[in-house]
Amino acid sequence: MQPPLTAQLARLVDQISTIVVGKRPQIVDGVACLLAGGHLLIEDVPGVGKTTLAHTLAVSLGLSFNRVQFTADLMPSDLTGVTVYERSRESFVFHPGPVFTQVLVADEINRAGPKTQSALLEAMEEQQVSVDNQTRALPRPFFVIATQNPGDQLGTYPLPESQLDRFLMCITLGYPDRASERALLAGEDRRRLVQQLGAVMTPAELVAAQQQVLAVHASDALLDYLQALIAATRNGQWFVEGLSPRAGIAVLRAAKAKALIDGRDYVAPDDVQAILPQCVAHRLQPVAGAGRGRVEQVRAMVEAVALP
């Protein structure tokens, strides 16, 4: 492992922490998600800093980004773009939509209808979009950082399971503690501070870091432990349906990214335990009568699965 990369990742987390104060664990999760090449979903009540975190991640990583405010009347073409006839050119010309960027900040994604939500599926999975029977590649790297409000709020539509599965992580920010909230009240406007930030990494350095994530070692014993956790989700005791192989691969990638941020070239069981709720809770439905939420049910399951 290259020590300069560890120091660079620490600077990245530190810079984001100056904007999104008091939320370092969630910031580390967000950085780990992008290092693992995954898309990030941030779920919480309005006004706690979801969009600010998304913008700060994009700026600090030196990535181009577009923000789309999802609304009930948003159409799929508003994301992907349209082909129109231009008389001056005497031909049809494609006008790319906001999805053609390195980071798409999808704000309040669950306020749009299912058809528009589904328009993101191809982009998130294949890093391409199909418009007018033509496939167009998206920039690399490409991430979706989406925010959503709690499903019990007015004007929200539940995300389909197929789209939830495309998000590597789902995190919540929660209300700030007293000291952090005081810093927000007494400090400058966070949006103005974001505009003053410089990039800690370049897109090329981010791609190199993603390759370094793949090189982090996972022992046979660690893989046994991960498989035991995956099997526990499928035995019917904890959840209605278990994790897919794709979800298991996503957990491993995220655990490798967490290890890299911590300065290690190997994955420890602690890495898996630290990121498991964020990686799988949004993919699972607790069994009837569990009496716990999704995250709490995942943590209870982890405690019941023996370490290797």
N, C-alpha and C positions, 0 to 999 in steps of 0.2 A: 504494500500500500504506500501511496505517496503522501507523506506528511503535509506538503503544501495544500493538497486537496482537502484534507481534514480541517486545516486552518481556514481555508477559503469557505468551506461550508459553515464553519463556526461564525465567520464574519457575516455570511448571508443570514443566518438565523438572528444574529445580534442586530443587524440593520432592520430586519422586519420587526423585531421586538421593540424598536424605538417608535414604531408607528402603531402597531397592535400591541398595546401594553398589557402585561399581566397574563398573556396567553402563550407562553413559550412552548408548553407541550403540544398545543394545537399547531403552532408554527412548525415545529419539528415534524409533526405528522404531515403537514402540507408539503414541506420540502421533500420528505421521504417519498410521498406519493408521486411527485413530479420526477424525482430521480429514478423511480421505478418505471417511469414511462406511462403512468396511469392518469386517469381523469379524477378530479376531486369534486365532491359534493359537500357543500357547507349548509347545514340545516339548523335554523334557529329562528327566534322571533325577530321582527324588524328592528333595526337600530343598534345591534350589538357589534357591528364591524365586519359582517360577512363580505360585503363588496370591497371594503377597504383592504381586507386581507388578500382578496383575489387580485386587486390592482397592485398591491405592494409586491406580491410574489412575481407578477409579470415584469414589473419595472426592475426589480432587483436581479432578475435573471437575464436582463437585457433582451427580452422578447417583445416583438410587436404584438399588440393586442387590440381587440375590438370588444366593445360592450354592447350587449343587446338586452333591452328591457322587455322581458316576456310579458305579453298581455293576452287577453282572451281573443283579440282579433288579429294576432300575429299569424301570418301565413308561412308555410314552408319556404316559398320563394323569397320571403323577406330575409331568410337565413342564407339560402344557397345561391341566390341570384337569378336573373332572368335573361332570356335572349329576346332582343327587340330588333325590329327592322329599322335601319337608319337610311333615310333617303339620300343623304349626302354620299354615303358609301355604296349605296345600292346593294346592300347585303345585310344579313342578320348578324348582329354583334352581341356577344355575351357580356353582360355586366355582372361581375362577381359580387356576391353578397358578403356580409361581415364574417362568414365562416372561414373565408380565405385569409387567415392570419395564423400566427403561431400560438396565441392564447385567445380563446373565445370565452369572455366572461358572460355567462348566461345568467342574468339577474332575475331572481324569482321565477325559476324555470317552471314551477308547477302552477303558475298562473296562466299558462298557455294551454290550449286544447291538446288532446292526445295526438292529433295528426301532426301538429307542429313539433311536439316533443319527439315523435318518431322520426322526424326529418333529420335529427341529429345522430340516429343510430349508425348509419353508414359512415358518417364522418368520424365518429368516435371509435368504431371498430376497424374500419379499413383505411382511414385517413384519406378518404376521397369522397366525392359527391357525384351523383349522376343527375344531369340536367339535360333535358331534351335528347335523351338516348345517347348522351356523351358522358364519359367518365372523366372527371377532372381531379387531378391530384392536389392535395392540400400541402401547405408549406411544412417543412420538417425543422424542428420538432413541432408537433401539434398537440395542444392540450385543451380540454374543456374544464373550466373552473365554474361550476354552477352553484348558485345559492337557491335555497327554497325555504318558504315559510312553513310552519307546522300545518299539517293537513286539516286540522280542525278550524282553520281560519277561513273566512268567507272568500269566495272567488278562487279557490285552489282546486286543482285536479291531481289526483294521485298519479305518480309516475308509474308507467308499466314496469313489470318485473324485468322484462328484457332490457329496458334502459337502465334501471337501477343496477343490473349486473355489469353494465359497462363502466360504472364508476368504481375505480379501485378502492377508494376510501370515501366514507361519509363521516364528517366530524361536526361537532357542535362547539360553539364558543361559550355560550352562557353569559350571564351578567358579570361585569368586572368586580373584583374585590374593592374594598373601600379606598385603598391607597391608589390603585390603578384608575379608579373612577375620578379621584381627586386630580390625578395627573391629566386626565382628559378634560376636566372642567377648567383647570388652570392653564392648560397649554394652548398651542396654536391649533388651528383647524387641521385635522388629519389629512384631508384631501389636498390642502396646500403643501403640507410636508411631503406627501408622496411625490408631488411634482418636482420637488427639489432633490430627490434621491438620484444617485447614480447606480449603474449596474455593477454588481459585485462579480457576476460571471457573464461571459459572452455565450451566445447560443452554441458556438463550437465547443466551449469548455463544458457546457451542460451535456452535450452529446457524449463527450469523452468521459464525463462522470457517470453517465448512464452505462457506458461500456464497463467502467470500473465496478459498478454494482453487480453486473453479471459475473464478474470474476471473484466475487466474495464467496468463500467456501462454505458449503453446507455439508456437515458430516452425515454418515449413514444413520447415526443415532438421532440426529436432529430431524432427518427426514422421517424416521420412525415415529418420532413424537408428533410431527405435523400430520402424518397419516392417521395417528390415533385420534387427534382432534377432529380431523375431517370425518373419520368413521363415527365419532360420537355424535356429530350433527345428523347422521343418517340413521341412527338406531331407533328413532321414534320416541325416545325418552325426553328429548329436549325441544326438538323442532318438528314442524309438520313435514318439511322436506329438507334434505341435507344439502351440503355444498357440492357444487359441480367441480370437475377437474380444473376448469378454467379459474374458479375461485381459489382453489388450492395453489395453483401456480401464482396467482396474484398475491396471495399471502406470503409466499416464499420470496417473491421479488421485493415486496415491501419490507420484509424482515431483513433482507440483504441491504437495502437502502438505509434502514435504521442502524445496522451495524457499521456501515460506512460512515455515517454521520458521527457515530460514537468513536470513530478512529480504529475500528477493528476490521480485519480481513477474513473473519469467520462469523457465522451466525450462531448466537447462543439462544437457548430456550427463552431467556428473558426478552429477546427481541421479538420472538413470535408472540409471547404473551402480551407484550406492550402494544402491538399493532393489531392483534386479532379482532377485538371488538370494532375498531374503526373499519376494518376490511370486510367483515362478514355480517355484522348485525343488520345492515340494510338489505342483505340478501336472504334473511331467515325470518320465519314466523314462529314464535313460541307455540308449543302445544296448548290446547285449551286447558284452562285451569292452572296455568303456570304461576300466575300471580306476580309476574315480573315483566318489565319491559324487555325489548330485544337486547339491549346492551347488558343489562343485569343478568339475563338468561345466559348470554355468552360467557360472562365472567363466572357464573356459577358452574357452568360446564367445564371451564378451564380448571377450576379448583378440584373438580371431580376426576379429571384425567391425570393419571400418574406420570411424573417425569420419567424419561428413560434412565 
